[in-house]
Every structure is written in structure tokens, then in C-alpha cells.
Amino acid sequence: MPEDKERGAILIAACIIAAIRLRGEEIKPSPKVKHAIYESVQLATMVLRELKGHGPFSTS
């Protein structure tokens, strides 16, 4: 169950990040949109890891 919550949190965060990055752009299948989605998921995952203290920038 905790893993489902983490995936849900990543999904919501990635959607918000992608929406901000793509604001004003025409939303249609394109390499630019796919790349923005990919990067948004990566960033949301990195933020979650940092919050859990397991990221590349953690000191523990």
C-alpha cells in the first residue's frame, strides 16, 4: 500500500510539473511533449527520493 501512495504522489507531481513546462504549448503527440513528460517523472521521482533521504544529494 505505501508503494501505491508513492506512485500516486509521483503521478500527481509529474502531471503538475509537465503542465507547468508545457503551458501555452499545443498538446499533441510529439517528441517535445513526450520528453517533457519523461523529464517531469524523473524530477518528481528525484524529489520523492530526496524527501525520503535516499537521493543523490542526501547526507545520510
Sequence and secondary structure as in RCSB ss.txt:
>XXXX:A:sequence
MPEDKERGAILIAACIIAAIRLRGEEIKPSPKVKHAIYESVQLATMVLRELKGHGPFSTS
>XXXX:A:secstr
 HHHHHHHHHHHHHHHHHHHHTTTS  SS HHHHHHHHHHHHHHHHHHHHHHT STT   
